[in-house]
Amino acid sequence: MASIRKRTKKDGSSSYMVLWRDPKSREQQGLTAATLVEAETLKRLLDANGQSFDIAQHATLSNEKRTPTVAEISRGGDGSNLARGCARTS
């Protein structure tokens, strides 16, 4: 199961580290997300797909390629912020 750790930067702002174990190598992996929403989205994708980052990344990229609905635009978001706000570490 993936976990989220809040990290405070020197300037006082926050970022969120998502940590999980790779299902093949069993090594700990991590990715830093700019917002808690992005971190929670990645955590849910990892948890739903057996901690496979490849599957989670594919789902994220597929979501970015689709055209947002009118309802999504009227709410002020298109769901494509996850990949832009994250930086993978390993």
C-alpha positions in Angstrom: 0.0 0.0 0.0 1.3 3.4 -1.0 1.8 6.2 1.6 2.0 10.0 1.5 4.5 12.1 3.5 4.2 15.9 3.7 7.5 17.6 3.2 8.2 21.2 4.1 10.6 23.1 1.9 13.1 25.8 3.1 10.8 28.5 1.8 8.0 27.2 4.0 5.9 25.7 1.1 4.9 22.1 1.1 5.3 19.2 -1.3 4.1 15.6 -0.9 6.1 12.4 -1.3 4.2 9.3 -2.4 6.1 6.1 -1.4 5.4 2.6 -2.5 7.2 -0.8 -3.0 7.8 -1.9 -6.6 6.0 -5.2 -7.1 8.8 -6.7 -9.1 12.0 -5.6 -7.3 10.4 -4.9 -3.9 12.5 -1.8 -3.7 11.0 1.4 -2.3 10.1 4.0 -4.9 9.0 7.6 -4.5 7.5 10.5 -6.4 7.2 14.1 -5.2 3.8 15.7 -6.0 3.3 19.5 -5.8 -0.2 19.2 -4.2 -1.9 16.9 -1.8 -4.6 16.2 -4.5 -2.0 15.0 -6.9 -0.4 12.9 -4.3 -3.7 11.3 -3.3 -4.6 10.6 -6.9 -1.3 8.8 -7.5 -1.7 6.9 -4.2 -5.2 5.7 -5.3 -3.9 4.7 -8.7 -1.0 2.7 -7.2 -3.2 1.0 -4.6 -5.8 0.1 -7.3 -3.1 -1.4 -9.6 -0.9 -3.5 -7.3 1.6 -0.7 -6.8 2.6 -0.7 -10.5 3.9 2.8 -11.4 3.8 1.9 -15.1 0.0 1.2 -14.9 -0.6 4.3 -12.8 1.4 6.5 -15.2 -0.4 5.0 -18.2 -3.7 5.8 -16.6 -2.6 9.4 -15.9 -1.3 9.9 -19.5 -4.5 8.4 -21.0 -6.6 10.8 -18.9 -4.5 13.8 -20.1 -5.1 12.9 -23.7 -8.9 12.8 -23.4 -11.1 15.8 -24.0 -12.5 17.2 -20.8 -16.3 17.3 -20.4 -18.2 20.6 -20.0 -18.9 19.7 -16.4 -15.1 19.3 -15.7 -14.3 22.6 -17.3 -17.1 24.4 -15.4 -15.6 23.0 -12.2 -12.3 24.6 -13.1 -10.3 21.5 -13.8 -9.6 18.9 -16.5 -7.8 16.3 -14.4 -4.5 16.6 -16.2 -2.4 18.2 -13.4 -0.9 15.0 -12.0 1.9 14.4 -14.4 2.9 18.1 -14.6 3.2 18.5 -10.9 5.2 15.4 -10.1 8.9 14.4 -10.1 9.8 10.8 -9.7 12.6 9.6 -7.5 14.1 6.2 -7.0 
